[in-house]
Amino acid sequence: MLEKISLLIQNNTLTLPRTLLTNYKELGLSEKDTLFLIYIINEKNLVFNPEKIGNDLNLTLEEVLEHISLLTGKDLIEIKMVKENNIHQEYLCLDKLYKKLALSIIREESNNEEKKSDIFSVFEKEFGRTLSPSECTILERLVGEYGEELVSCALDEAIYNGVRNFRYIDHILAEWRQKGIKNKADVEKDKREFKKAKKETKKLFDFDYLNDDE
């Protein structure tokens, strides 16, 4: 099945839903189940034809039915009976899948908004006032450019130095970028190295050269 899917990708004939790829584990799917589902999504004719699916993906009939059973059991697809020209035909319906993917997008956006709200609240608490519209714009830019974790670290550094303004915080972030600092762990490592270098410099200056026996 993997080879068949890979060939379709190479030929640019396969659509890969980003939301499905980033949320398949949340939906309780394995990689193979996800590949199977991607194939179904890309089928123009959704008439349920397990033999065709098996031939297209090099799967046995039993394997196809196992995938279908799992996906229907997880409430991601349905097999609906449709009457056309007095003939009953089974169709695969993906409406439930699309609804769940839509909910995943909504939750993701909601989480992003909560994170955004959290860091705004942290800044307002530390500044002791409500941020101005221009400051909100600057903060959005900094978070987008450096990430929330590093911006929070820069805020902590500014507060430690007794400075509470965005120009100083922006300056800190720019310096960290030049040093290759990308996250909180890098910041802590840089501080440790700075303290170590400072101690070594102090020892050098405190050394009594005049009374050195050697």
N, C-alpha and C positions, 0 to 999 in steps of 0.2 A: 504493500500500500504506500509506503514512504517513497519508493521509487516513482510510482505513478504520480503522486502529488508533486514531487520535485520536478518532474518533467513538465507538468502543467504550469508550474511557476516559471520555469526557464522559457517557456513559450509565451509567457505573458498572457495566459488565458485563464488565470486563476485570481480571484479576488480574495484577499486575506483581511477579514474584519479585525482591525486593531483592538477593538474592545474585547472581542472573543479571545484573542491571543494574550491579552494582559489579565483576563479574568477567568480563564478556563479552570484554574485550580479552585477558585472561589465557587465555581459551578459544580465542583466535584468530578471533573473530567481528567482523564489521563491524556498524554500526548496523542496516543492512537485514536482515542475517542474524538479528540479535537480535530485531528486530520480528517477523520470520517465525516464529522459535522461540516467542516469547510467544504468538502466535496459536495455534500447535500446542498449547502447554501449556493454553490455555483451551478447547480443543475437547473437548466432552464425549464425542463419538463419534470414536474414533481409527481408524476404518476408513480406510485410505489411499484417498483420493478426490482426485486431483490436479485434476480439473476443478472440483470444489466449492471447493477452496482457491484456485484461480485466480480464480474468480468472486467469492469473498469479498474477495480482496485486490487485485483489478484487475490480476492478473498473467497473462501468457501461460502456456500449458502448459510451454513450454520454460524459462521463468523459475522456475516451481514446481519442475520436475525438477532445475534447477541448484542451487536451495537445498537440496533433499532430498539431492542427491549430495554437496554440501559438508558438510552436517551429519552424514551417515553416514560420510563420509571422515574427519571429525574425531572420530569415535567418540562422538557425542553422542546420536544416535537410531538406531534399527534398524527395519527393515521385516520383520515376522514373519508367517509364513504360519500361519493358524489354521484348523482344520477344524471347521466347525459344521454339523450336520445334513447331513453328507456333502458339504458345499460348502466349498471352500478360499477363504479370505478374507484379504487383506493388511491388517495393522494396524500403525500407528506405535507404537513402544515407546520410552518416554523414560527407562527405568531407568538407562541409562548417564549421561545428563545429570544426573539427580538424585544419582547417586553422586559425580560430579565436583564438583557444587555443594556436596555434603556435605563433601568433602575440602577445598574452598576455605574453608568455615566453620571446619573444624578447624585449618587452617594459620593462618587469621587470628587465631583464639583463641590458638594456640600462640605466634604472633609477639607478641601483646599481653602474654602471660605472660612472654615473654623480656624485653620492654622493661621490664615491671614489676619483674622480677627484677634487671635491670641497674641501675635507679635505686636500688633498695633496697641493692644491693651498693655503689654509689657513696657513699651516705649512711653506711653502716656503715664503709666504709674511711676516710672523712673524720672521722667521729666517733670512730674508733678502738675501736669496740665493736659488739656486736649490738644492734639496735634492740629496744626493748621492745614488747609487743603494742599498748599505747596509742600509741606513736610510729608504729608501722606503720599504725594506723588514721588517724592525723593525716596521714601521708604520702600514703595512698590518697586522702584527701579533697582535699589540696592538688593532687595530680596531676589528679584529676577536675575540680577547679574552675579551675585555672590552666593545666594542660598540663605535660607532662614537661619541655619545653625551658625554660619560664620558671622552674619550680621548681629546675631545675639551676642556672640563672643566679642565683637567690636564694641557693642554697647557696654558690656561689662568692663572692658578695658578703658573706655572713655570715662565711665563712672569712677573707676578706681583712680584715675588721674584727675578727678574732680572737674571734668568737662562734660557738658551736656548740650551738644549741638551736632547737627548732621554733617557740617563741614569737617569737623574733627573725626567723626566716625568714618566718613568717606575717605579721609586721609589714611586712617588706620588700615582700612580694607585695601587701599591701593598699595600700601607698603607690604602688606601680607601677600598680595598677589605677586609682587616682585620677588619675594622670598619663596614663592611656590607653596604658600600656606593655603590649604583648601578646606580644612575642617577643624573641629574643636581639638582633635588629637594632635594635629599639626601645630596649633596654637600652644598647647601645653608643652609639646616637645621643644618649641622655640623658646619658651619661657625657661625651661630647665637648662637649655644650652646657654642662655643668656646669664642665668644665675651662676652656672659653673664657670663661665668665662670671667665673670665679675669677681668671683672668689679667687681664681687663679691670678688675676691682675692685682688684687689686694695683697695676696701673699708675696707677689713679686716686689711691690713697693714697700711692704713691711719688713722685707729681709734686711738684716743688719750686715751690710757689706764690710763695714769698718772693723767689726769684731769677728769676722769670719776667720777661723783658724787656718783654713786652707788658703 
